């Protein structure tokens, strides 16, 4: 992935590879003003000093209010501010896992999560999924057979598939977790980017203390801020705080202060509405262009939100090999095989629609069509 993103940084390449927000939609003026205020006296020196590991109190209160407004009842003490939600996942892995621990994941799943679990020596086992997300009967079998410590899910607009776990299955998954003392990590970077349908309750809203929820400002504000959070039960929070202290003492104080100012003074809800409108147009452009760009028998997801479309080509093809040809045509995507724990499907690939305009999407898929088989 790292090597691929280096190639796609070339301006002539139309990239559907990285899950990147559109930079032209960043609220640069709002953030410039927030940082300027954070650097004004009398608070400037405090905002440049060491700070509590748990995070800026005002920022935690504002995030808690936002989560509560989305149906996930949250207090500031339920939250730990992290350096992006990727660090939040690393802290959870550090606190709960070790060599030989078993982690269950929906297959396919987020590549960086697999790398995180492997780094702590955990054994990752796949759980079957379909168009409605993880299959509860398959999860029950894995729990019985493997006795996992943790289940990792991106239940809303999943990376890489774009799928959303249905309401019925959310209830089944949280019930299984509660009955088997299974920790569930609910990774939710995309949940506010809904373009169609009604929002579903977070897994963390279920009546169980086994869910750890991860969130981030990366997709709705800007990823360069590296500001995320985890919401965890009180019994686990002290261990996570110690893990955070060991990692980096605390997340950037000035960035947290600016984020608190931004959330208090800016219309983030209005900004999210604009993001949804623009990304909906881009998703629709990709969905509309795929029938002419792909061979007969190709299948793809049509996500209600998020950033990704998951495509499967017909026949015995290897999208990693196709990628080499695609890059010669100055278009890029991510081959699907690395997102699998076991039995990878080499005929799959992930397309991100958020970074390019509708015209660029049409041209990129035209280029891609010239290298696809059939």
Secondary structure as GFF3:
##gff-version 3
##sequence-region A 1 374
A	DSSP	alpha_helix	2	8	.	.	.	ID=ss1
A	DSSP	beta_strand	14	15	.	.	.	ID=ss2
A	DSSP	three_ten_helix	23	25	.	.	.	ID=ss3
A	DSSP	alpha_helix	28	38	.	.	.	ID=ss4
A	DSSP	alpha_helix	44	47	.	.	.	ID=ss5
A	DSSP	alpha_helix	57	69	.	.	.	ID=ss6
A	DSSP	three_ten_helix	76	78	.	.	.	ID=ss7
A	DSSP	beta_strand	79	82	.	.	.	ID=ss8
A	DSSP	alpha_helix	84	96	.	.	.	ID=ss9
A	DSSP	beta_strand	102	106	.	.	.	ID=ss10
A	DSSP	alpha_helix	111	119	.	.	.	ID=ss11
A	DSSP	beta_strand	123	127	.	.	.	ID=ss12
A	DSSP	beta_strand	129	130	.	.	.	ID=ss13
A	DSSP	beta_strand	133	134	.	.	.	ID=ss14
A	DSSP	alpha_helix	136	146	.	.	.	ID=ss15
A	DSSP	beta_strand	150	153	.	.	.	ID=ss16
A	DSSP	alpha_helix	167	179	.	.	.	ID=ss17
A	DSSP	beta_strand	183	187	.	.	.	ID=ss18
A	DSSP	three_ten_helix	203	205	.	.	.	ID=ss19
A	DSSP	beta_strand	211	216	.	.	.	ID=ss20
A	DSSP	three_ten_helix	223	225	.	.	.	ID=ss21
A	DSSP	beta_strand	228	231	.	.	.	ID=ss22
A	DSSP	alpha_helix	234	248	.	.	.	ID=ss23
A	DSSP	alpha_helix	253	265	.	.	.	ID=ss24
A	DSSP	alpha_helix	268	293	.	.	.	ID=ss25
A	DSSP	beta_strand	299	300	.	.	.	ID=ss26
A	DSSP	beta_strand	308	312	.	.	.	ID=ss27
A	DSSP	alpha_helix	319	328	.	.	.	ID=ss28
A	DSSP	beta_strand	331	332	.	.	.	ID=ss29
A	DSSP	beta_strand	334	335	.	.	.	ID=ss30
A	DSSP	three_ten_helix	337	339	.	.	.	ID=ss31
A	DSSP	beta_strand	348	352	.	.	.	ID=ss32
A	DSSP	alpha_helix	358	369	.	.	.	ID=ss33
###
